[in-house]
């Protein structure tokens, strides 16, 4: 559940920064980021759009992970309470 909550928080914390970067360098509108092998490049606008579109996907994955963790946790708690008390 903790991992899911961290993933869910990412788009609203670290991922919410408006900076668009190319290999660690902040880009400005109109700039392009070439691939390392030089085959193509991606514009500032394309990189900003991709980052914006990824946020709901990341949040959805975080929700799924949190839900999965909660189901496992509750199942484990329920199974633990169903076991008979052991006497030594």
Rosetta constraint file for C-alpha pairs under 8 A:
AtomPair CA 1 CA 5 HARMONIC 6.21 0.50
AtomPair CA 1 CA 65 HARMONIC 6.53 0.50
AtomPair CA 1 CA 66 HARMONIC 4.41 0.50
AtomPair CA 1 CA 67 HARMONIC 7.18 0.50
AtomPair CA 1 CA 68 HARMONIC 7.37 0.50
AtomPair CA 1 CA 69 HARMONIC 4.40 0.50
AtomPair CA 1 CA 70 HARMONIC 6.03 0.50
AtomPair CA 2 CA 6 HARMONIC 6.22 0.50
AtomPair CA 2 CA 66 HARMONIC 7.13 0.50
AtomPair CA 3 CA 7 HARMONIC 6.18 0.50
AtomPair CA 3 CA 62 HARMONIC 7.77 0.50
AtomPair CA 3 CA 65 HARMONIC 7.24 0.50
AtomPair CA 3 CA 66 HARMONIC 7.30 0.50
AtomPair CA 4 CA 8 HARMONIC 5.99 0.50
AtomPair CA 4 CA 61 HARMONIC 7.55 0.50
AtomPair CA 4 CA 62 HARMONIC 4.43 0.50
AtomPair CA 4 CA 63 HARMONIC 6.33 0.50
AtomPair CA 4 CA 64 HARMONIC 7.24 0.50
AtomPair CA 4 CA 65 HARMONIC 4.48 0.50
AtomPair CA 4 CA 66 HARMONIC 4.28 0.50
AtomPair CA 4 CA 67 HARMONIC 7.93 0.50
AtomPair CA 4 CA 69 HARMONIC 7.63 0.50
AtomPair CA 5 CA 9 HARMONIC 6.06 0.50
AtomPair CA 5 CA 62 HARMONIC 6.10 0.50
AtomPair CA 5 CA 63 HARMONIC 7.38 0.50
AtomPair CA 5 CA 65 HARMONIC 7.86 0.50
AtomPair CA 5 CA 66 HARMONIC 6.01 0.50
AtomPair CA 6 CA 10 HARMONIC 6.30 0.50
AtomPair CA 6 CA 62 HARMONIC 7.31 0.50
AtomPair CA 7 CA 11 HARMONIC 7.86 0.50
AtomPair CA 7 CA 58 HARMONIC 6.85 0.50
AtomPair CA 7 CA 59 HARMONIC 6.84 0.50
AtomPair CA 7 CA 61 HARMONIC 7.37 0.50
AtomPair CA 7 CA 62 HARMONIC 4.75 0.50
AtomPair CA 8 CA 12 HARMONIC 7.95 0.50
AtomPair CA 8 CA 58 HARMONIC 6.75 0.50
AtomPair CA 8 CA 59 HARMONIC 4.65 0.50
AtomPair CA 8 CA 60 HARMONIC 7.36 0.50
AtomPair CA 8 CA 61 HARMONIC 7.29 0.50
AtomPair CA 8 CA 62 HARMONIC 4.14 0.50
AtomPair CA 8 CA 63 HARMONIC 6.24 0.50
AtomPair CA 9 CA 13 HARMONIC 6.20 0.50
AtomPair CA 9 CA 59 HARMONIC 7.43 0.50
AtomPair CA 9 CA 62 HARMONIC 7.88 0.50
AtomPair CA 10 CA 14 HARMONIC 5.60 0.50
AtomPair CA 10 CA 15 HARMONIC 5.48 0.50
AtomPair CA 10 CA 16 HARMONIC 7.80 0.50
AtomPair CA 10 CA 58 HARMONIC 7.82 0.50
AtomPair CA 10 CA 59 HARMONIC 7.73 0.50
AtomPair CA 11 CA 15 HARMONIC 4.27 0.50
AtomPair CA 11 CA 16 HARMONIC 5.51 0.50
AtomPair CA 11 CA 55 HARMONIC 5.34 0.50
AtomPair CA 11 CA 56 HARMONIC 7.83 0.50
AtomPair CA 11 CA 58 HARMONIC 6.93 0.50
AtomPair CA 11 CA 59 HARMONIC 6.64 0.50
AtomPair CA 12 CA 16 HARMONIC 5.18 0.50
AtomPair CA 13 CA 17 HARMONIC 7.55 0.50
AtomPair CA 15 CA 55 HARMONIC 7.52 0.50
AtomPair CA 19 CA 26 HARMONIC 6.36 0.50
AtomPair CA 19 CA 27 HARMONIC 7.45 0.50
AtomPair CA 20 CA 26 HARMONIC 5.76 0.50
AtomPair CA 20 CA 27 HARMONIC 5.52 0.50
AtomPair CA 20 CA 28 HARMONIC 7.61 0.50
AtomPair CA 20 CA 44 HARMONIC 6.92 0.50
AtomPair CA 20 CA 47 HARMONIC 6.80 0.50
AtomPair CA 20 CA 48 HARMONIC 6.05 0.50
AtomPair CA 21 CA 25 HARMONIC 5.16 0.50
AtomPair CA 21 CA 26 HARMONIC 4.24 0.50
AtomPair CA 21 CA 27 HARMONIC 5.13 0.50
AtomPair CA 22 CA 26 HARMONIC 6.42 0.50
AtomPair CA 22 CA 27 HARMONIC 6.50 0.50
AtomPair CA 22 CA 33 HARMONIC 5.77 0.50
AtomPair CA 27 CA 31 HARMONIC 6.39 0.50
AtomPair CA 27 CA 32 HARMONIC 7.97 0.50
AtomPair CA 27 CA 44 HARMONIC 6.48 0.50
AtomPair CA 28 CA 44 HARMONIC 6.62 0.50
AtomPair CA 29 CA 44 HARMONIC 5.50 0.50
AtomPair CA 29 CA 45 HARMONIC 6.75 0.50
AtomPair CA 30 CA 43 HARMONIC 6.82 0.50
AtomPair CA 30 CA 44 HARMONIC 6.11 0.50
AtomPair CA 30 CA 45 HARMONIC 7.50 0.50
AtomPair CA 31 CA 43 HARMONIC 5.89 0.50
AtomPair CA 31 CA 44 HARMONIC 5.56 0.50
AtomPair CA 32 CA 41 HARMONIC 6.14 0.50
AtomPair CA 32 CA 42 HARMONIC 5.46 0.50
AtomPair CA 32 CA 43 HARMONIC 4.13 0.50
AtomPair CA 32 CA 44 HARMONIC 5.82 0.50
AtomPair CA 33 CA 41 HARMONIC 5.19 0.50
AtomPair CA 33 CA 42 HARMONIC 5.13 0.50
AtomPair CA 33 CA 43 HARMONIC 6.08 0.50
AtomPair CA 33 CA 44 HARMONIC 7.39 0.50
AtomPair CA 34 CA 38 HARMONIC 5.94 0.50
AtomPair CA 34 CA 39 HARMONIC 7.66 0.50
AtomPair CA 34 CA 40 HARMONIC 5.85 0.50
AtomPair CA 34 CA 41 HARMONIC 3.85 0.50
AtomPair CA 34 CA 42 HARMONIC 6.34 0.50
AtomPair CA 35 CA 39 HARMONIC 6.30 0.50
AtomPair CA 35 CA 40 HARMONIC 5.77 0.50
AtomPair CA 35 CA 41 HARMONIC 5.52 0.50
AtomPair CA 35 CA 42 HARMONIC 7.88 0.50
AtomPair CA 42 CA 46 HARMONIC 6.11 0.50
AtomPair CA 42 CA 47 HARMONIC 6.56 0.50
AtomPair CA 43 CA 47 HARMONIC 6.26 0.50
AtomPair CA 44 CA 48 HARMONIC 6.07 0.50
AtomPair CA 45 CA 49 HARMONIC 6.07 0.50
AtomPair CA 46 CA 50 HARMONIC 6.12 0.50
AtomPair CA 47 CA 51 HARMONIC 6.18 0.50
AtomPair CA 48 CA 52 HARMONIC 6.15 0.50
AtomPair CA 49 CA 53 HARMONIC 6.06 0.50
AtomPair CA 50 CA 54 HARMONIC 6.11 0.50
AtomPair CA 51 CA 55 HARMONIC 6.71 0.50
AtomPair CA 53 CA 57 HARMONIC 7.41 0.50
AtomPair CA 54 CA 58 HARMONIC 6.14 0.50
AtomPair CA 55 CA 59 HARMONIC 6.16 0.50
AtomPair CA 56 CA 60 HARMONIC 6.03 0.50
AtomPair CA 57 CA 61 HARMONIC 6.25 0.50
AtomPair CA 58 CA 62 HARMONIC 6.21 0.50
AtomPair CA 59 CA 63 HARMONIC 6.23 0.50
AtomPair CA 60 CA 64 HARMONIC 6.22 0.50
AtomPair CA 61 CA 65 HARMONIC 6.13 0.50
AtomPair CA 62 CA 66 HARMONIC 6.06 0.50
AtomPair CA 63 CA 67 HARMONIC 6.05 0.50
AtomPair CA 64 CA 68 HARMONIC 6.02 0.50
AtomPair CA 65 CA 69 HARMONIC 6.05 0.50
AtomPair CA 66 CA 70 HARMONIC 6.09 0.50
AtomPair CA 67 CA 71 HARMONIC 6.17 0.50
AtomPair CA 68 CA 72 HARMONIC 6.28 0.50
AtomPair CA 69 CA 73 HARMONIC 6.01 0.50
AtomPair CA 70 CA 74 HARMONIC 5.97 0.50
AtomPair CA 71 CA 75 HARMONIC 5.96 0.50
AtomPair CA 72 CA 76 HARMONIC 6.08 0.50
AtomPair CA 73 CA 77 HARMONIC 6.18 0.50
AtomPair CA 74 CA 78 HARMONIC 5.98 0.50
AtomPair CA 75 CA 79 HARMONIC 6.02 0.50
AtomPair CA 76 CA 80 HARMONIC 6.04 0.50
AtomPair CA 77 CA 81 HARMONIC 6.35 0.50
AtomPair CA 78 CA 82 HARMONIC 6.40 0.50
AtomPair CA 79 CA 83 HARMONIC 6.59 0.50
